[in-house]
Amino acid sequence: MKALVTGGGGFLGTAIVRRLLDRGKSVRSFSRNRYPHLGQWGADQRQGDLADANAVWRAAEGCDIVFHVGAKAGYWGRYRDYYKANVRGTSHVIEACHKNNIRRLVFTSSPSVIASDANLENVDETYPYPHRYFAHYPKTKAMAEQVVLAANGPDLATVALRPHLVWGIGDHHLIPRLVARARAGHLRLIGDGKNRVDATYIGNVVDAHLLAADRLKPGSRIAGRAYFISNDEPVEVGWFIRRLLEIAGLPRLRRSISPQLAHFVGATLEFTHRLLRLKGEPRMTRFLAHQLSRSHWFDITAAKCDLGYVPRVSVDEGLRRIEPWLRQL
């Protein structure tokens, strides 16, 4: 088997590339940049942009399966940039699969495709997409997911995985940002911190992707479906953040603001950034305020039954594994 991993230089992409190579598979990574560690491991690297259909098509030549992990993430930026990477780029991946007679496509989606201002507690894959979104990322990921699932057919089997809050060694965003804000004295808990979320260890997410790949083929049970992926042990946001800070050797988080104030601050900062065309991203947005103050945890019965997925690394074990790395951030 020869696999193409889009976004192979990112956090999750790198972990999937490594696991495939450990399995003895031939792997090609498609990213905008080159990554020395991928070359050292023996991965074939191709550079390009998902918005470039020809570059995607050439990267997929000779491959048997595509793990489409690459995307524009984050909660701030121009809509056209998110659309170009996440929607148009995904369409290019599907086209490349058809042109190269690739019959399996595993798409990395996100639970944020169903995010609204409501708590999501133990919801499953029947939960509908919302009528409106508070950020461009979840909106364009939802559009991309629907394109992927609609592309499922006799010549191309597709599946979408929705891992929630992926964390672990090598994370470039979630944990480093929390640590940086805590060190700068800018970190605040939104609400009482008792809202529960799924925080999914990176190794478990990789397991889910490979299990899906092993079971995916045209006409299979999982073809054309989406699956939530989690650690199956929702944790309180306040507890998780405090544990991260504790093992990082940082002072205990004691300050908080109300969800209503966080939403107001987010809306104000969004307006100010747009009006003044400020660079960078606001410290708070409405989407971020909702994500940090609401419960988001999911029923993964379908993934257990159809993929054979069982999270092997618990939250406690994952925290023990990342402690040496976390103290170096």
Secondary structure as the mmCIF struct_conf table of DSSP 4:
data_model
#
loop_
_struct_conf.conf_type_id
_struct_conf.id
_struct_conf.beg_label_comp_id
_struct_conf.beg_label_asym_id
_struct_conf.beg_label_seq_id
_struct_conf.end_label_comp_id
_struct_conf.end_label_asym_id
_struct_conf.end_label_seq_id
STRN STRN1 LYS A 2 THR A 6
TURN_TY1_P TURN_TY1_P1 GLY A 7 GLY A 9
BEND BEND1 GLY A 10 GLY A 10
HELX_RH_AL_P HELX_RH_AL_P1 PHE A 11 ASP A 22
TURN_TY1_P TURN_TY1_P2 ARG A 23 GLY A 24
STRN STRN2 SER A 26 SER A 31
BEND BEND2 ARG A 32 ASN A 33
HELX_RH_AL_P HELX_RH_AL_P2 PRO A 36 TRP A 41
TURN_TY1_P TURN_TY1_P3 GLY A 42 GLY A 42
STRN STRN3 ASP A 44 GLN A 47
TURN_TY1_P TURN_TY1_P4 LEU A 50 ALA A 51
HELX_RH_AL_P HELX_RH_AL_P3 ALA A 53 ALA A 60
TURN_TY1_P TURN_TY1_P5 GLU A 61 GLY A 62
BEND BEND3 ASP A 64 ASP A 64
STRN STRN4 ILE A 65 HIS A 68
BEND BEND4 GLY A 74 TYR A 75
BEND BEND5 GLY A 77 GLY A 77
HELX_RH_AL_P HELX_RH_AL_P4 TYR A 79 TYR A 82
HELX_RH_PI_P HELX_RH_PI_P1 TYR A 83 ARG A 88
HELX_RH_AL_P HELX_RH_AL_P5 GLY A 89 LYS A 99
TURN_TY1_P TURN_TY1_P6 ASN A 100 ASN A 101
STRN STRN5 ARG A 104 THR A 108
HELX_RH_3T_P HELX_RH_3T_P1 PRO A 111 ILE A 114
BEND BEND6 ASP A 117 ALA A 118
STRN STRN6 LEU A 120 VAL A 123
TURN_TY1_P TURN_TY1_P7 GLU A 125 THR A 126
BEND BEND7 TYR A 127 TYR A 127
HELX_LH_PP_P HELX_LH_PP_P1 PRO A 128 PRO A 130
BEND BEND8 HIS A 131 HIS A 131
BEND BEND9 PHE A 134 ALA A 135
HELX_RH_AL_P HELX_RH_AL_P6 HIS A 136 ALA A 150
TURN_TY1_P TURN_TY1_P8 ALA A 151 ALA A 151
BEND BEND10 GLY A 153 ASP A 155
STRN STRN7 ALA A 157 PRO A 163
BEND BEND11 LEU A 165 LEU A 165
STRN STRN8 VAL A 166 TRP A 167
BEND BEND12 GLY A 168 GLY A 168
TURN_TY1_P TURN_TY1_P9 ILE A 169 GLY A 170
BEND BEND13 HIS A 172 HIS A 173
HELX_RH_AL_P HELX_RH_AL_P7 LEU A 174 ALA A 184
TURN_TY1_P TURN_TY1_P10 GLY A 185 GLY A 185
STRN STRN9 LEU A 189 ILE A 190
TURN_TY1_P TURN_TY1_P11 GLY A 191 ASP A 192
BEND BEND14 GLY A 193 GLY A 193
STRN STRN10 ARG A 196 VAL A 197
STRN STRN11 THR A 200 TYR A 201
HELX_RH_AL_P HELX_RH_AL_P8 ILE A 202 ARG A 215
TURN_TY1_P TURN_TY1_P12 PRO A 218 GLY A 219
TURN_TY1_P TURN_TY1_P13 ARG A 221 GLY A 224
STRN STRN12 ARG A 225 ILE A 229
BEND BEND15 ASP A 232 ASP A 232
STRN STRN13 VAL A 235 GLU A 236
HELX_RH_AL_P HELX_RH_AL_P9 VAL A 237 ILE A 247
TURN_TY1_P TURN_TY1_P14 ALA A 248 GLY A 249
HELX_LH_PP_P HELX_LH_PP_P2 PRO A 251 LEU A 253
STRN STRN14 SER A 256 ILE A 257
HELX_RH_AL_P HELX_RH_AL_P10 PRO A 259 LEU A 276
TURN_TY1_P TURN_TY1_P15 ARG A 277 ARG A 277
BEND BEND16 LYS A 279 GLY A 280
BEND BEND17 ARG A 283 ARG A 283
HELX_RH_AL_P HELX_RH_AL_P11 ARG A 286 SER A 293
BEND BEND18 ARG A 294 ARG A 294
STRN STRN15 HIS A 296 PHE A 298
HELX_RH_AL_P HELX_RH_AL_P12 THR A 301 ALA A 302
HELX_RH_PI_P HELX_RH_PI_P2 ALA A 303 LEU A 307
BEND BEND19 VAL A 313 VAL A 313
HELX_RH_AL_P HELX_RH_AL_P13 VAL A 315 LEU A 326
TURN_TY1_P TURN_TY1_P16 ARG A 327 GLN A 328
#
